[in-house]
Amino acid sequence: MKMKNRLSSIIIALLLIPLILSFGCSKQNTEGAAAIPHKHEHTPPHGGTPVVLGDEVYHIELVLDQVAGKLQAYVFDGELENFIRSSVPSFEIVATINGKPETLTFEPVANPATGETVGDTSLFETQMEWLKTTKEFDATLKSIVIRGTTFSGVQFNFPKGNDKD
């Protein structure tokens, strides 16, 4: 009986040793990881152009319907995951087309499916004939207020955006 208990104890000890060692060696080698900078990426949910506001406090995703000449602007949180409603009556983006400034005025869009209304929406749109033929431009968001914070003079390229990460 002693021999059987001793054999059982040895088997249990042999099974527990790798488990105990794995906890003891939980320190990871971060030396190589520190040399590679972390790339913080955001993926626009509609496949559009991300425009960062502030220090990634919010984003605007610009989505072009080139056939219709319509540009939509969705307001998102800093991770491009949650829609953020805004009460602004409109906002402007000034695009430079062939050296000439063109003002895009974005108007709020209501969405009965989400309960969004003009004055409480995350979607704004504009429509211009030149958007049907222009695929790239540099632009400046003049000013927008989101949840009490004003963002002004935000420069970006369409369709590249301004995210530096």
N, C-alpha and C positions, 0 to 999 in steps of 0.2 A: 504494500500500500504506500509506504514511504517513497519507493522508487517511482510509482505512478504519479504521485504529487510533485515530486522533484522534476520529472520529465515534463509535466504540464506547466510548471513554473518556468522552465527553460524555454519552452515553445512560446509562451506568452511574452517572455522577456525579448525573445528574438523578433517577435512580431511588433512589439512596441518600440524597439530601438530606432528603426527608420522613421517612425512617426514622431518621436521625441526629437530626433536630429533635424527633421524638416522644420520644426518650430524654432529650434535654436539657430538655424541658419536663415532666418527670415529677412536679413538685411540684403537688399538688392544692390547690384552694382549700378550706381547712377552716374559714374564717372563718364562713360561713353554717352549717356543720354544728355548730360549737361552740355556736351559739345555740340549737339544738334538742337537748334532753336525750335521750339514748339510753334507750329503754324496753326493759328486760330482761324478757322474758316467758318463762314456762314453760307448756307446754300439758299438762295431765294426760292421760295416755294412755288412761284409761278414761272421760274426760269428766266426772270427779268434781270435788270441791272440794280445792284445794291448800292444805295447812297447812305453812307454813315453820317449820323448826326451826333455831334459832340464826341465824347470819348466812348463811342459805341453805346450811348444811352438809348438811342432809337435808330431805326433804319427806315428809309423809304425804298420800296422796290418799284422800279419803273418798268412797265410792261407795254411794249409797242405792238399794236395791231396795224401793220404797215398798209395793208389793203384798204382799211377804213381811214387811215391817217389819224388814228386815235392813240393817245398815250395815257395809260392808267398809272396812278400812284397809290400804292398800298402803304399804310403806316404800320410799322411793326416795332416790337420791342428790340432790345439790343442783340438778341440772338436770332432774329428773323423767324421766331416761332409763334408768337402771339400777336394778333391784331390789336392795335391801339387806336381807340377812337379819339377823334379831335373835333373841337367845336369851331375851328376856323371857318369863316365864310368862303375863303378861297386862298390860294397862294400862287406865287409866280416863280417861274424858272426862266432865266434869260439864256437862250442858246445862241451860239455864234455860228452862223451859216454863211459860208463864203465871205468871211470877214464882216458880216453884217449882223447886228443883234436882232433876234426874233424872240418876242415874249410869249411864253406859254402860260395861260391862266388856267389853273386847275380848280374845278368846281366840285363841291361835295356830291356824292352819289348815295341815294338811299337804297337800302336792300331789305325788303320786307321779310325775306327768309331768315335774316340774322337779327332783325329788329333795329337795324341801323337806320337813322334818319338824317336828313340834311341838318347839320348842326350837332350831330353825334354819330360820326361815321369814320371808318378807317380807309375808305376808298374815295379817291378824287380822280377826275379825268379832264382831258382837254382834247381838242380835235383841231388839226391844222392840215391844210392841203400839202404843205411841204414835207410833212411827216411820211407821206406816201413814197417819197423818192430819196429821203435822206436817211442813211444808215448809221452815220457817226457824226457826233458834234461835241464840242466842249460847252459846258454850261455852268451857271451859277444859280443856286436856289437863293432867291432874294431874302426871304424870311418866312418862318413858320413857327407857330406856337403849339407845343404839345405838352399837355398837362402842366401848364404854367411856365414852361421853359421855352425861351425864344432861341431859335437857331437861325443865324444870318450869314450871308456870304459864303455858303457851302459850295465849293467848287468840285466839279467832277467831269468825267468824260462819259458820254453815252456811246457805246454800250459797256464800257469797261467799269464804270463806277469809280469810287474813291477809296475803297478798302485797301489799306496798305499792308494788312496781315498776310 
